[in-house]
Amino acid sequence: MHTLLGAARPDDCYTWPEKEHIDASTVNLVVSRQRRKLAREGIEVRIDTISRDGYQLTSPTFD
């Protein structure tokens, strides 16, 4: 499962769709908090930073 947050493609998922501009420090703070919450709960997903694009939520693949 992959979801980009804050990217500029029409099929992407936006965290704040009603806003035209969100300060980068606000986004960084929210992503940081979400990473900590996921780790604390033992949820095995990653929020990766995609340079100049946004963030990607990645779940592990099981063989």
N, C-alpha and C positions, 0 to 999 in steps of 0.2 A: 504494500500500500504506500503510495506516495502522494503527498499534498504539499503544494508550494504555497507559502503565505507571503503576500505582499509582492508578488511578481506581476508582470504586465501582460499576461496572456489571458484571453477571454475564458478559457476553461479552468483557470486557477481558482483556488479558494481564498477569499479575503477575510481577514480578521475584523477589519473595520470597513465594510463595503460602503457605508454612508459618508465616509470622510474622503476628501480629495487628497489631503496630505497629513501624514502622521509623522511626528518627529522621530528620527532614528533612535534616539535614546529611550523613547517610550517603548518602541518595538523591542529593543535589546533587553529592557527591564522585564517585559512580559515573557519573552522567550527564556530568559534566565530563570525566572520563577517557575515556568512550566517544566524546564529541565530538572530543577531540584525536586519538584513535586513528583514527577515520573520516577526519578531515582529513589526517592523516599518510599514510594509505594511498590517498588520492585517491578515496575512495568518495563518490559524489554522493548522499548522503542527509542529511537534517537531523533533529535531535532538537529539536523545538519544545516550549517550556514552555506548557502549557495551564493558565491560572490557575484555581486551586481544583479541578483535575481530575487533573493528572498531566503526562505527557509524550506526545508524538506523534512517531512515526518516519515521516518523509515522504520518499518517493523522487520524483525529478523525472519529469514526464510528457514523453514525446517525441511531437512532432507528426508 
